[in-house]
Structures are given as structure tokens and as C-alpha cells.
Amino acid sequence: MASSTRIAVDAMGGDGGLSVMLDGVERAAAERSDLAFLLVGDQSAINAALASRPALAGRVDVAHAAETVASDDKPSSAIRRARVTSMGLAIDAVKQGQAGAAVSAGNTGALMAMAKLSLRTMPGIDRPALAALLPSLGANDTVMLDLGANTECDARNLVQFAVMGAAYARTALDLEKPRVALLNIGTEHLKGTDIIRDAAARLRGAAHLPLDFTGFIEGDRLSRGQVDVIACDGFTGNIALKTAEGTARFVADLLRRAFSSSIRSKIGFLISRPATKLLRDHLDPNNHNGAVFLGLNGLVVKSHGGANAVGIANALKLAAKLVEDDLTRRIGDDLGNIEARAA
């Protein structure tokens, strides 16, 4: 099978360990018969686990890695052991052309550091960014970046994030011309820092790109579905993401408490179960799993550490789609266009 549909998997990463990772691989393999997988990790443990998964026979190869990156490992320590860890070798498989993308549910900081050092940033990109899909009330999810890779950014970085996010949205969400906004403290042109206003001015002048820059968006509109891509620095983006996730859990816990407060409430829960299930499914992070490091010479997808089999499978299928739609080339083309116009 062609390497373009072969995904390297850090089989030892994530909170659930090897078992959950293989559950996700098995699920993705069942849903996509055209995919192949390179499982990187403890070879004896992987082979033993595969013995009870006949559906994966002929669909996976195994590459041995003597060590694993722990959740509390510092990126500097992980980089020094990249050649012997399952995470580092999965990324190296992309560099060597043995896989089209790498997927890991392990340490985010280590994954970012290893990926940047091994794959390097694309020409025209100053800093790679971490992008993810957020649930929204619109017709599709919303792409948001950066979510923590870069705590401080200048206007050029924000423009690059917007361009990369739009290319990602065209691929992952099948949008011809995504609506793009910058996260700000207000929607008026004069709001925000000089950096944000400068980035907005540059994006307003990029009408030749396949994106529709709509201006600024405030934090309370993140999930309204009014835009398809939201760009910001990693410090702001990470806080916004964690706040949104915490609010979703708060609402779910509040509903659970309300529905269990009395007999009448429990009856009401039974009546409204279809609606609450729809809400739970829409807010379930496993259904939106898979953050992507954009701006590298290769594709690396970060799965949530606590993802279940459904979440892992979704991250694997997202990685495959990005490979097949040649996301890296799309980003390069768009950046080339904006640089040419600026020159």
C-alpha cells in the first residue's frame, strides 16, 4: 500500500496506553479499508496485543522503540532520546517517507519539539502552530490556532496562522473559501493591540487568497459558527480553548445535577434523553479529536491524551485525509501567493 495512506502511530502514547491505541487503529481500519499503519513501540507487547486482533492482519507493520516519552518529560529531555522513543521514531517515519503522517496521544510539548526539530518549518513559515477543530452551532466545526505552541507572536505570525488555518479548513472541512477572523477584545477596527491591528490590515489586503477575512471576533462568539477559522497567539488560544472545554463540562455537570435533583426531574430526563444525548455527543471531545501541527515539512497529528477508541480513530482518519488532500502543498502555495503579492 502506498505510503501516502500509511499512518505512523505512537502506540505507547496516551493515558490509555497500548490497548486504547490499538482499539482506535482497529476502528479506523474498519472504517477506512484503504489505510495502513506503522505501529511504533514495544515490539513484543504490540505483537502480543495484535494476536487477538485478526482484523488488523496485513494492515499493520511494527517498528520497535525501546523507550516511551512520559507525560511529565521535559521537551529537552525527550529530544535527546528521540532516536529510541516511540514518539520520536513515529515522527522520523514521516521524515523518511515511510508514512504520510504521524499520530501521537503523548506529551504535547515533547511532540511539538521533536516534530519541529526533525521535520523543520516550511519555507515562508516562521513558527509552526497547533490547530484543532472546535464544535460550533454552524454547519461545520471551527478551526482554531494557535493553541499553545507560540505564546508570543507578531503580526507576520498571525497572518501565517490565518493562511495555514484557512488551508486546513479547506481540507478538513471541505470549504472552498473559509471565513477567517482574528480573536480580539472587540470587533471594532481600533480595538486590540498594534500587533493584532497590523495583522488585520495585512489580511484585508490579501483578497487574492482563497479565504474571506471577516475582521475580529470576541471570545463569547467562538462557538457560534459565524466564522470557520479563528487565529490568535498560542497564549490566548490555549486559555480560550481550556475555558471552552471547562464551560462544556460545567454545563454537562449542571444538567446531570439538575436531572437527579428530584423524581420529577428524573422523569424529565427520561423524556428529554434524545436531546441530552445529542448535546453530549456534540460536546464530546472524542468526536472532534485531532490537533494538527501546521507549518512543518510533514504532518503530525496530536490526539487528546485521554481519548478513547473513537477519538483515536478520528485522529487517524483526520491524518489520512490531510495526507490525501496534500495539506502541506496547499499551505505552501498560499504562502507563496501572499509573499509574491507583498513583493
C-alpha positions in Angstrom: 0.0 0.0 0.0 1.3 3.5 -0.9 3.0 5.5 1.9 0.5 8.3 1.3 -2.2 6.4 3.1 0.1 4.8 5.7 0.0 6.4 9.2 2.7 6.1 11.8 1.2 5.6 15.2 3.0 6.2 18.5 1.4 3.1 20.0 2.7 3.7 23.5 1.5 7.3 24.0 -1.7 8.5 25.7 -3.4 7.9 29.0 -5.0 4.6 28.0 -1.7 3.1 26.7 -1.3 0.4 24.0 -4.7 -1.2 24.4 -6.7 2.0 23.6 -4.4 3.0 20.8 -4.9 -0.4 19.1 -8.6 -0.1 19.7 -8.5 3.1 17.8 -6.4 1.7 15.0 -8.8 -1.3 14.7 -11.8 1.0 14.5 -10.1 3.3 11.9 -9.1 0.3 9.8 -12.7 -1.0 9.8 -14.0 2.4 8.6 -11.2 3.0 6.0 -10.2 -0.1 4.2 -7.6 1.8 2.2 -5.4 2.7 5.2 -2.3 1.0 6.5 -0.5 1.6 9.8 3.1 1.6 11.2 2.8 0.9 14.9 5.9 2.2 16.8 6.6 1.0 20.3 7.5 -2.1 22.3 7.5 -4.8 19.6 6.9 -7.7 21.8 3.9 -6.0 23.6 2.4 -4.8 20.3 2.8 -8.3 18.7 1.2 -9.9 21.7 -1.8 -7.5 21.5 -2.2 -8.0 17.8 -2.6 -11.7 18.3 -6.1 -11.1 19.5 -6.9 -8.6 16.7 -7.1 -10.7 13.5 -8.9 -7.8 11.7 -5.5 -6.0 11.6 -3.6 -8.8 9.9 -1.9 -7.5 6.8 -2.8 -3.9 7.7 -0.1 -3.1 10.1 3.7 -3.2 10.4 5.6 -2.9 13.7 8.7 -0.8 14.4 10.4 -1.4 17.7 11.1 1.5 20.1 12.9 0.8 23.3 11.6 3.8 25.2 8.5 5.9 25.7 8.1 9.6 26.3 6.3 10.1 29.7 3.6 12.8 30.2 5.9 14.7 32.5 9.1 14.6 30.5 10.6 17.9 29.5 10.8 18.6 25.8 14.6 19.0 26.1 14.9 15.5 27.6 12.6 13.9 25.1 14.6 15.4 22.2 17.8 13.8 23.4 16.0 10.4 23.4 14.1 10.9 20.1 16.0 8.1 18.3 14.9 5.5 20.8 11.3 6.6 21.7 8.1 5.6 20.1 7.2 9.2 19.6 10.4 10.2 18.0 10.6 7.2 15.7 7.0 7.8 14.5 7.9 11.3 13.5 11.1 10.1 11.8 9.0 7.7 9.8 7.3 10.7 8.2 10.7 12.4 7.6 12.0 9.2 5.9 8.9 8.8 3.7 7.8 5.6 5.4 4.5 7.2 6.4 2.4 10.1 5.3 1.7 11.3 8.8 2.4 10.6 12.4 -0.2 10.4 15.2 0.5 10.5 18.9 -1.6 10.9 22.1 1.5 11.6 24.2 3.3 14.6 25.7 2.3 17.7 23.6 5.4 19.8 24.4 7.7 16.9 23.5 5.8 16.1 20.3 6.0 19.7 19.2 9.7 20.0 19.9 10.5 16.7 18.2 8.4 17.4 15.2 9.9 20.9 14.7 13.5 19.6 15.1 13.0 16.6 12.8 10.7 18.0 10.1 11.7 21.7 10.2 9.4 24.5 9.3 8.2 25.1 5.7 9.8 27.9 3.6 7.9 31.1 4.4 6.8 29.9 7.9 8.5 31.5 10.9 6.7 29.3 13.5 4.5 26.2 13.3 1.1 26.4 15.0 -1.2 23.9 16.7 -4.7 23.9 15.2 -7.8 22.0 16.3 -11.4 21.7 15.4 -13.9 23.1 17.9 -17.6 22.2 17.9 -19.9 25.1 16.8 -23.6 25.9 16.2 -22.8 26.4 12.5 -22.9 23.9 9.6 -19.3 22.8 10.4 -16.7 22.8 13.2 -14.4 25.8 13.6 -10.6 25.7 13.1 -8.7 27.5 15.9 -5.0 28.2 16.1 -2.5 28.7 17.7 -3.5 26.6 20.8 -0.2 26.8 22.7 2.8 26.3 20.5 3.7 30.0 20.5 3.0 32.2 23.5 4.2 35.4 21.9 3.5 36.3 18.2 4.0 39.3 15.9 1.7 40.4 13.1 3.5 38.3 10.5 3.0 35.2 12.6 -0.7 35.8 12.9 -1.1 36.3 9.2 0.7 33.0 8.6 -1.6 31.3 11.2 -4.6 32.7 9.4 -3.3 31.4 6.0 -2.5 28.0 7.4 -5.8 27.7 9.2 -7.7 28.5 6.0 -5.8 25.9 4.1 -6.6 23.4 6.9 -10.3 24.3 6.8 -10.4 23.9 3.0 -9.1 20.3 3.5 -10.6 19.1 6.8 -14.0 20.9 6.4 -14.2 20.8 2.6 -14.7 24.6 2.4 -13.9 26.5 -0.8 -13.3 29.9 0.8 -13.2 29.7 4.7 -14.3 32.7 6.7 -11.3 33.8 8.8 -11.2 36.1 11.9 -8.7 37.2 14.5 -9.5 36.7 18.2 -9.7 40.1 19.8 -11.3 42.0 22.7 -13.7 43.7 20.4 -14.9 43.8 16.8 -14.2 47.4 16.0 -11.1 48.2 13.8 -9.4 50.2 16.5 -9.7 47.5 19.2 -6.8 45.3 20.3 -3.0 45.6 20.3 -0.9 47.1 17.5 0.1 43.6 16.5 -3.5 42.4 16.0 -4.5 45.5 14.1 -1.4 45.2 11.9 -2.2 41.6 11.1 -5.8 42.5 10.3 -4.6 45.2 7.8 -2.4 42.7 6.1 -5.2 40.1 5.8 -7.6 42.7 4.4 -5.1 43.2 1.6 -5.0 39.5 0.8 -8.1 39.3 -1.2 -6.3 37.2 -3.8 -6.1 34.3 -1.3 -8.8 31.6 -1.0 -10.1 32.9 2.3 -12.6 35.5 3.4 -11.2 37.7 6.2 -14.1 39.0 8.3 -12.2 41.0 10.8 -12.2 40.4 14.6 -14.2 38.0 16.8 -14.7 38.1 20.5 -14.3 35.2 22.9 -18.1 34.8 23.5 -18.6 34.1 19.8 -16.1 31.2 19.4 -18.7 28.5 19.0 -21.5 30.5 17.2 -20.4 29.2 13.8 -20.1 32.8 12.4 -16.5 32.1 11.1 -14.6 28.9 10.0 -11.1 29.9 11.2 -10.0 31.8 14.3 -6.4 32.8 14.6 -4.6 34.1 17.7 -1.3 33.8 19.6 -0.8 30.5 21.5 -1.1 32.0 24.9 -4.6 33.5 24.2 -5.7 30.4 22.2 -4.8 27.9 24.9 -6.7 29.9 27.6 -9.7 30.2 25.3 -9.7 26.5 24.5 -9.4 25.4 28.1 -12.1 27.9 29.1 -14.4 26.5 26.4 -13.7 22.9 27.5 -14.3 23.8 31.1 -17.6 25.5 30.3 -18.8 22.5 28.4 -18.0 20.2 31.3 -19.7 22.7 33.7 -22.9 22.7 31.6 -22.9 18.9 31.4 -22.4 18.5 35.2 -25.0 21.1 35.9 -27.6 19.3 33.7 -26.7 16.0 35.4 -27.2 17.5 38.9 -30.5 19.2 37.8 -31.9 16.0 36.4 -31.1 14.0 39.5 -32.5 16.5 42.0 -36.0 15.1 42.3 -38.3 12.4 41.0 -39.9 14.9 38.6 -36.5 15.9 37.3 -35.6 12.2 36.7 -38.8 11.8 34.7 -38.0 14.9 32.8 -34.6 13.4 32.0 -36.2 10.2 30.6 -38.4 12.4 28.3 -35.5 14.6 27.2 -32.9 11.8 26.8 -32.7 12.1 23.0 -31.9 15.8 23.3 -29.4 15.3 26.1 -27.7 12.6 24.1 -27.4 14.9 21.1 -25.8 17.6 23.4 -23.4 15.1 24.9 -22.3 13.8 21.5 -21.8 17.3 20.2 -19.6 18.3 23.1 -17.7 15.0 23.3 -14.1 15.9 22.6 -13.6 12.4 21.1 -15.8 13.5 18.2 -13.5 16.4 17.4 -10.2 14.8 18.3 -7.0 15.6 16.5 -4.9 18.7 16.7 -2.5 19.3 13.8 0.9 21.0 13.8 0.7 23.2 10.8 3.7 24.7 9.0 6.1 21.7 9.1 7.6 19.8 6.2 5.4 16.8 7.2 2.2 16.1 9.0 1.9 15.4 12.7 -1.4 15.0 14.5 -1.8 15.3 18.3 -4.6 13.2 19.8 -6.0 14.1 23.2 -4.2 12.1 25.8 -7.5 10.8 27.3 -9.1 9.9 24.0 -11.0 6.7 23.7 -11.1 4.3 20.7 -13.5 6.6 18.9 -11.2 9.6 19.4 -8.1 7.8 18.3 -9.8 6.6 15.2 -11.0 10.1 14.4 -7.4 11.4 14.8 -6.1 8.7 12.5 -8.8 9.4 9.8 -8.1 13.1 10.0 -4.4 12.5 9.5 -5.2 10.3 6.4 -7.4 13.0 4.9 -4.8 15.7 5.4 -2.2 13.5 3.6 -4.5 12.6 0.8 -5.5 16.3 0.2 -1.9 17.3 0.3 -2.3 19.9 3.0 1.4 20.8 3.2 1.4 21.7 -0.5 -1.7 23.8 -0.1 -0.2 25.8 2.7 3.0 26.3 0.6 1.0 27.6 -2.4 -1.0 30.1 -0.3 2.1 31.4 1.4 3.9 31.8 -1.9 0.9 33.8 -3.2 0.8 36.2 -0.3 4.6 36.7 -0.3 4.6 37.3 -4.1 1.8 39.9 -3.7 3.7 41.6 -0.9 6.8 41.8 -3.0 
